[in-house]
Amino acid sequence: MAQYKVGYIIGSLASASINRQLAKALVKLAPAELALHEIPIKDLPLYSYDHDANYPAVATAFKQAIADADALLFVTPEYNRSIPGGLKNAIDWGSRPWGKNSFTGKPSGVIGASVGAIGTALAQAHLRAVLNFCAAPQMAQPEAYIQFKKGLVAEDGSCTDAGTEEFLRNYMKAFAAFVAANKARG
């Protein structure tokens, strides 16, 4: 039975994103104690502090979804050697207004897929730096930089490569243990 609600945020706004496919596989491979649900970011307007006094409904809902989650899993591509603008925008909404940072204390995992051999390593490094500033504790190991090949994840979310499936299953087990340890600390 699920003990922890995990919101996952996909860094790509594209409906056919390989990171959306990866997220589908992660949901399928997650241990029973994790209940995963997507926290969408595509409808967030560009952040400006002009909205701080009167947040738009979509941003309020986004912040509430983060608050309602026990932990967060970021599944992101790499754009121009960094994180996608849409993801950074979402983090800006979630961490504002100043003093009302929704990410504080939220156990977080970072993973991503790319067609390139470095599999989002630089994007993950930049995202980790941003999450550090946002006071979100992060699972440090195992790291997961997935080189995505066409057909790696089937339509139903099953992984077609046994080695990748085992790696992702172990990643999700480690993430579950990380979340449990952080929640036990209070």
Backbone bond lengths (Angstrom), bond angles and torsions (degrees), N, CA, C in turn:
res aa  C-N    CA-C-N  psi(-1)  N-CA   C-N-CA  omega(-1)  CA-C   N-CA-C  phi
1 M - - - 1.441 - - 1.527 109.38 -
2 A 1.337 116.39 140.43 1.466 121.13 -178.11 1.526 110.24 -66.95
3 Q 1.308 115.41 134.12 1.458 121.85 176.02 1.519 111.85 -109.61
4 Y 1.336 115.65 -24.74 1.457 119.87 -174.29 1.518 110.90 -127.10
5 K 1.317 115.15 131.31 1.461 121.42 174.97 1.524 107.98 -89.20
6 V 1.324 115.98 119.87 1.459 121.78 -178.54 1.521 108.70 -113.77
7 G 1.316 116.14 117.77 1.454 120.79 173.37 1.517 108.63 -88.24
8 Y 1.315 115.94 130.11 1.461 117.24 175.89 1.518 109.34 -110.77
9 I 1.322 114.65 140.93 1.455 123.24 -178.17 1.521 107.58 -117.92
10 I 1.330 115.62 120.84 1.455 120.75 179.13 1.517 108.03 -94.33
11 G 1.328 116.59 123.26 1.456 121.84 -175.25 1.512 114.55 -68.24
12 S 1.312 117.65 -22.74 1.459 120.98 179.64 1.521 110.23 -90.28
13 L 1.321 115.95 142.61 1.465 120.75 176.02 1.526 111.74 -90.26
14 A 1.314 118.24 -9.49 1.464 122.90 -176.04 1.529 111.34 -73.22
15 S 1.321 115.97 134.80 1.469 120.52 -178.50 1.531 111.86 -67.41
16 A 1.319 118.73 -28.43 1.467 122.10 -179.37 1.531 112.30 -101.39
17 S 1.308 117.34 20.41 1.464 122.58 -177.44 1.523 112.05 -57.24
18 I 1.333 115.89 139.43 1.459 119.32 174.89 1.528 110.27 -65.83
19 N 1.321 117.93 -25.96 1.457 120.03 177.17 1.528 111.06 -74.29
20 R 1.317 117.72 -28.45 1.469 121.06 171.91 1.532 108.83 -66.66
21 Q 1.329 116.71 -40.14 1.465 120.42 176.51 1.528 110.80 -64.73
22 L 1.329 116.43 -42.00 1.464 120.45 177.04 1.520 110.14 -60.80
23 A 1.332 117.47 -43.65 1.468 121.16 179.46 1.524 110.42 -59.41
24 K 1.334 116.72 -39.98 1.466 120.52 178.76 1.530 110.25 -61.11
25 A 1.332 116.79 -40.98 1.466 120.82 177.53 1.526 111.02 -65.73
26 L 1.327 117.13 -41.26 1.464 120.75 -179.51 1.526 111.18 -63.47
27 V 1.329 116.69 -39.52 1.468 120.60 177.07 1.524 109.42 -60.63
28 K 1.307 116.19 -44.76 1.465 121.52 -178.30 1.533 111.93 -65.91
29 L 1.336 116.97 -34.35 1.463 121.68 -175.76 1.525 113.98 -92.65
30 A 1.318 118.03 -4.18 1.466 121.43 -177.40 1.528 110.90 -66.27
31 P 1.319 116.99 142.06 1.465 119.29 175.99 1.531 110.64 -65.51
32 A 1.314 115.87 160.11 1.468 122.64 -173.43 1.532 112.89 -58.93
33 E 1.316 118.19 -25.54 1.475 119.01 -177.20 1.533 113.24 -76.39
34 L 1.322 117.33 -5.14 1.460 121.15 177.49 1.528 110.19 -110.22
35 A 1.315 116.18 127.93 1.466 122.27 172.58 1.521 106.59 -109.69
36 L 1.324 116.73 109.37 1.464 121.10 -175.67 1.519 111.76 -97.68
37 H 1.324 115.09 140.58 1.466 121.90 174.90 1.527 107.94 -145.40
38 E 1.316 115.21 145.88 1.465 119.31 -179.68 1.522 111.05 -76.95
39 I 1.321 115.17 139.29 1.461 122.57 169.10 1.526 104.95 -107.76
40 P 1.328 117.55 101.43 1.469 120.05 -174.27 1.525 112.80 -71.97
41 I 1.341 114.92 150.16 1.462 120.59 -179.45 1.520 113.00 -123.82
42 K 1.329 118.21 -8.59 1.467 120.98 -168.95 1.522 114.49 -65.68
43 D 1.320 119.23 -24.12 1.459 120.69 -177.23 1.524 114.21 -94.59
44 L 1.325 117.01 0.79 1.469 119.71 179.02 1.530 109.89 -70.05
45 P 1.328 117.60 130.93 1.467 118.67 173.88 1.531 109.59 -72.08
46 L 1.305 117.03 170.74 1.461 119.41 175.70 1.521 108.91 -63.77
47 Y 1.346 115.31 134.32 1.459 120.05 -178.49 1.529 110.86 -70.26
48 S 1.309 115.43 140.21 1.459 123.69 169.73 1.526 107.24 -148.81
49 Y 1.314 117.28 139.94 1.456 118.89 179.15 1.523 112.49 -64.41
50 D 1.332 116.62 -10.12 1.471 119.45 174.27 1.529 110.82 -59.78
51 H 1.325 117.68 -23.37 1.471 122.30 -179.78 1.527 113.01 -88.43
52 D 1.324 118.64 -7.03 1.461 120.45 -172.21 1.526 113.46 -57.94
53 A 1.299 117.78 -34.30 1.471 120.40 -178.89 1.528 112.06 -78.68
54 N 1.335 116.76 -20.07 1.460 120.35 -177.04 1.530 108.75 -149.23
55 Y 1.347 115.19 81.07 1.465 120.33 -177.29 1.523 111.06 -62.38
56 P 1.341 117.29 139.01 1.467 119.32 173.24 1.535 109.84 -64.04
57 A 1.313 116.26 153.84 1.468 121.06 -177.09 1.530 111.91 -56.53
58 V 1.324 117.97 -40.92 1.465 120.85 -178.28 1.537 110.72 -63.91
59 A 1.319 117.97 -35.73 1.465 121.09 178.64 1.526 110.95 -74.29
60 T 1.323 116.86 -36.79 1.466 120.70 175.73 1.530 109.61 -63.23
61 A 1.316 116.90 -43.24 1.471 121.12 178.28 1.529 110.76 -63.69
62 F 1.328 116.86 -39.01 1.457 121.18 178.04 1.529 110.18 -62.04
63 K 1.332 117.10 -48.19 1.462 120.70 179.21 1.529 110.95 -62.32
64 Q 1.321 117.40 -37.44 1.464 120.73 179.39 1.525 110.73 -67.87
65 A 1.326 117.48 -38.27 1.468 120.89 178.10 1.527 110.52 -62.49
66 I 1.312 116.79 -38.85 1.467 120.44 176.40 1.528 109.46 -65.75
67 A 1.325 116.89 -45.30 1.463 120.98 179.82 1.525 111.65 -60.30
68 D 1.324 116.66 -37.42 1.463 121.52 -177.64 1.529 113.34 -74.86
69 A 1.318 117.51 -18.35 1.465 121.72 -179.18 1.524 110.37 -83.41
70 D 1.323 115.09 144.73 1.462 120.17 173.87 1.520 111.05 -79.88
71 A 1.330 116.25 -25.93 1.465 122.04 -177.68 1.524 108.59 -156.70
72 L 1.326 115.09 166.67 1.465 121.63 -179.16 1.518 110.36 -128.61
73 L 1.329 114.72 142.82 1.454 121.17 174.96 1.521 107.40 -124.75
74 F 1.319 116.59 120.21 1.462 122.51 179.63 1.519 108.49 -98.37
75 V 1.332 116.39 123.49 1.464 123.04 179.87 1.525 105.64 -118.97
76 T 1.324 115.91 103.93 1.464 117.24 -168.40 1.520 114.80 -133.52
77 P 1.329 115.33 144.78 1.461 119.45 170.02 1.524 110.07 -80.32
78 E 1.311 114.43 -179.97 1.462 121.61 174.45 1.515 107.90 -116.10
79 Y 1.321 116.59 123.17 1.459 122.17 176.18 1.519 108.40 -115.21
80 N 1.307 117.40 121.26 1.470 121.86 176.83 1.522 112.48 51.25
81 R 1.333 115.55 43.59 1.463 123.57 176.93 1.532 113.18 66.78
82 S 1.331 117.55 26.01 1.458 121.12 178.20 1.527 109.25 -154.54
83 I 1.326 115.79 -167.58 1.458 120.36 179.26 1.526 109.81 -83.73
84 P 1.326 116.92 151.75 1.464 120.23 177.84 1.531 111.05 -62.46
85 G 1.331 115.32 147.86 1.464 120.75 179.52 1.511 112.76 -58.56
86 G 1.338 117.53 -37.31 1.461 120.71 179.85 1.520 112.15 -62.57
87 L 1.327 116.83 -37.76 1.461 120.63 178.14 1.525 110.79 -69.19
88 K 1.313 116.80 -44.32 1.475 119.52 178.39 1.517 110.07 -61.59
89 N 1.331 117.00 -40.71 1.459 121.25 177.51 1.530 110.58 -59.44
90 A 1.332 116.55 -44.20 1.464 120.49 179.79 1.528 110.79 -62.11
91 I 1.323 116.13 -42.49 1.471 119.28 178.89 1.524 109.98 -63.74
92 D 1.325 116.94 -38.99 1.462 119.45 176.94 1.527 110.60 -60.31
93 W 1.342 117.92 -45.42 1.470 120.72 177.39 1.522 110.88 -60.16
94 G 1.329 116.55 -44.73 1.460 120.04 -176.54 1.511 114.53 -69.82
95 S 1.324 117.16 -23.85 1.468 120.39 -177.10 1.528 113.48 -97.90
96 R 1.294 117.37 2.30 1.463 122.31 -177.15 1.522 110.43 -120.72
97 P 1.306 119.84 165.86 1.462 127.01 -6.79 1.534 111.09 -65.34
98 W 1.305 115.12 164.09 1.451 121.22 -176.82 1.528 109.37 -50.40
99 G 1.341 114.67 131.14 1.462 120.40 -179.47 1.523 113.79 92.10
100 K 1.333 117.36 -4.51 1.468 121.17 -179.94 1.529 110.21 -127.25
101 N 1.324 114.63 52.01 1.458 122.83 -176.84 1.529 109.90 -77.45
102 S 1.304 117.21 112.62 1.470 122.23 -178.58 1.527 113.25 -71.43
103 F 1.310 118.71 -16.13 1.461 121.81 -176.38 1.531 113.43 -87.39
104 T 1.316 117.74 -13.66 1.463 121.62 -177.01 1.527 110.63 -55.42
105 G 1.327 115.02 122.19 1.456 121.35 175.97 1.515 116.02 77.07
106 K 1.326 118.98 1.27 1.468 121.09 -179.53 1.528 109.69 -81.22
107 P 1.331 118.06 114.40 1.464 119.08 175.32 1.526 109.54 -57.37
108 S 1.326 116.50 133.07 1.463 121.03 -172.99 1.521 111.67 -133.62
109 G 1.317 114.26 146.08 1.454 122.20 172.76 1.517 108.52 -121.09
110 V 1.312 116.52 150.14 1.462 122.44 -179.19 1.521 108.06 -129.54
111 I 1.321 115.79 128.77 1.458 122.32 179.39 1.521 107.16 -150.43
112 G 1.313 116.95 157.30 1.456 118.68 178.00 1.509 112.04 -166.46
113 A 1.326 114.16 160.53 1.458 121.39 -179.96 1.519 109.97 -125.33
114 S 1.320 113.85 147.16 1.453 122.04 177.82 1.520 107.72 -147.63
115 V 1.314 116.66 155.13 1.468 119.00 173.29 1.521 110.61 -75.79
116 G 1.313 117.61 -16.48 1.457 122.26 178.99 1.517 112.26 -81.48
117 A 1.320 115.39 160.74 1.463 121.85 -175.16 1.526 113.56 -67.48
118 I 1.343 118.75 -24.89 1.461 118.46 -178.67 1.524 112.35 -86.51
119 G 1.327 117.98 -3.71 1.449 123.32 168.74 1.516 116.83 45.51
120 T 1.281 120.09 48.89 1.482 127.68 174.44 1.527 114.53 76.15
121 A 1.305 118.12 20.49 1.468 120.71 -177.54 1.533 112.55 -58.27
122 L 1.322 117.83 -43.85 1.470 119.41 -178.55 1.522 111.27 -71.96
123 A 1.315 117.58 -39.37 1.468 119.86 176.58 1.523 110.14 -60.37
124 Q 1.320 115.96 -43.02 1.463 118.93 -179.65 1.532 111.28 -64.56
125 A 1.318 117.39 -38.66 1.464 120.03 177.86 1.525 110.59 -62.30
126 H 1.324 117.08 -43.03 1.467 120.32 178.99 1.524 110.84 -67.79
127 L 1.332 117.01 -41.45 1.459 119.90 178.53 1.524 110.93 -63.37
128 R 1.306 117.23 -40.45 1.469 120.08 178.31 1.533 111.10 -61.81
129 A 1.324 116.91 -38.55 1.464 119.82 177.88 1.530 110.77 -63.50
130 V 1.318 117.05 -42.26 1.464 121.01 178.74 1.527 110.05 -65.37
131 L 1.334 116.93 -44.75 1.467 119.97 179.97 1.528 111.60 -66.19
132 N 1.333 117.46 -32.65 1.471 119.70 173.95 1.513 110.15 -58.93
133 F 1.328 116.64 -46.94 1.465 119.94 179.01 1.519 110.93 -61.98
134 C 1.330 116.69 -33.91 1.470 121.56 -179.47 1.530 112.52 -81.13
135 A 1.325 117.80 3.65 1.472 123.80 176.16 1.523 112.63 62.95
136 A 1.340 116.38 35.06 1.458 121.25 176.52 1.527 108.51 -98.10
137 P 1.332 118.86 112.84 1.459 119.77 177.62 1.527 110.61 -62.00
138 Q 1.331 116.60 138.26 1.461 120.79 -173.86 1.515 111.86 -122.53
139 M 1.330 114.47 142.38 1.452 119.68 172.51 1.534 107.07 -69.90
140 A 1.323 116.24 123.34 1.462 120.72 -177.51 1.531 112.48 -87.72
141 Q 1.316 117.21 -33.12 1.463 121.78 -177.42 1.512 108.81 -137.85
142 P 1.283 119.91 142.52 1.451 125.29 -0.76 1.522 111.40 -79.45
143 E 1.317 115.57 150.43 1.457 120.18 171.04 1.524 107.41 -80.43
144 A 1.334 116.57 153.57 1.468 119.21 -176.29 1.520 110.20 -141.76
145 Y 1.307 115.77 101.39 1.463 123.47 177.38 1.522 106.67 -114.77
146 I 1.305 117.16 101.26 1.459 121.64 -170.51 1.531 110.63 -95.38
147 Q 1.334 115.95 120.93 1.458 119.58 171.68 1.523 105.94 -85.80
148 F 1.318 115.27 114.39 1.464 122.03 -172.21 1.516 110.51 -92.65
149 K 1.299 115.19 128.93 1.468 121.64 175.41 1.521 107.87 -116.01
150 K 1.311 116.66 146.87 1.465 121.64 -179.82 1.531 109.62 -51.93
151 G 1.329 115.42 131.60 1.450 120.97 178.42 1.516 114.43 87.12
152 L 1.331 118.83 0.77 1.463 121.22 -179.01 1.524 111.43 -60.22
153 V 1.337 115.62 -36.88 1.463 120.96 178.75 1.520 107.92 -119.52
154 A 1.330 116.14 124.95 1.464 121.64 178.94 1.528 109.82 -75.14
155 E 1.307 116.02 168.11 1.467 122.27 -178.45 1.533 112.26 -54.89
156 D 1.333 116.91 -35.29 1.472 120.48 -178.07 1.530 113.06 -83.57
157 G 1.337 117.23 2.78 1.461 121.12 178.73 1.515 114.10 92.85
158 S 1.322 117.59 -1.98 1.457 118.98 178.63 1.528 109.88 -76.59
159 C 1.306 114.66 145.07 1.458 121.67 -179.45 1.529 107.94 -88.12
160 T 1.316 116.83 132.12 1.466 120.85 -175.27 1.524 113.27 -90.17
161 D 1.310 118.15 -7.25 1.461 122.48 178.93 1.526 107.80 -112.43
162 A 1.329 117.12 119.95 1.467 121.74 -174.54 1.528 112.23 -60.71
163 G 1.323 117.83 -40.32 1.460 120.72 -179.85 1.525 112.03 -65.76
164 T 1.326 116.46 -42.41 1.473 120.28 177.78 1.514 110.26 -66.96
165 E 1.324 116.89 -40.21 1.471 120.21 178.51 1.529 110.67 -59.72
166 E 1.316 116.48 -46.24 1.463 120.07 179.05 1.532 111.11 -62.29
167 F 1.328 116.72 -43.47 1.462 120.36 178.82 1.533 110.62 -60.30
168 L 1.340 117.19 -47.57 1.467 120.75 -178.69 1.525 111.43 -66.18
169 R 1.326 117.65 -38.06 1.473 120.81 177.13 1.539 109.72 -61.98
170 N 1.332 116.35 -44.27 1.469 120.38 178.42 1.522 111.52 -66.18
171 Y 1.325 116.52 -36.96 1.469 120.15 176.03 1.532 109.59 -59.59
172 M 1.310 116.99 -46.30 1.463 120.56 -178.45 1.525 111.61 -68.37
173 K 1.325 118.57 -33.41 1.470 121.34 174.59 1.528 109.93 -64.70
174 A 1.327 116.13 -43.80 1.466 120.30 178.34 1.527 110.42 -63.85
175 F 1.337 116.54 -39.43 1.463 119.87 178.83 1.531 110.31 -64.86
176 A 1.320 117.88 -41.29 1.462 121.24 177.77 1.532 110.21 -60.08
177 A 1.333 117.24 -43.40 1.467 120.87 178.60 1.525 110.88 -64.73
178 F 1.327 116.79 -39.65 1.464 121.50 177.99 1.530 110.74 -62.56
179 V 1.328 116.96 -45.50 1.462 121.25 179.47 1.527 109.56 -61.95
180 A 1.333 117.29 -47.23 1.464 121.19 -179.10 1.531 111.00 -59.96
181 A 1.324 117.02 -43.41 1.470 120.63 -179.77 1.518 111.03 -64.62
182 N 1.330 117.92 -41.03 1.463 121.20 178.80 1.512 111.67 -67.89
183 K 1.323 117.62 -39.77 1.468 120.66 179.90 1.524 109.93 -69.18
184 A 1.338 118.25 -33.75 1.467 121.68 179.22 1.529 111.07 -65.82
185 R 1.348 115.60 -32.73 1.474 120.46 178.12 1.518 111.57 -71.30
186 G 1.327 115.23 -20.59 1.458 120.18 178.18 1.450 111.29 86.67
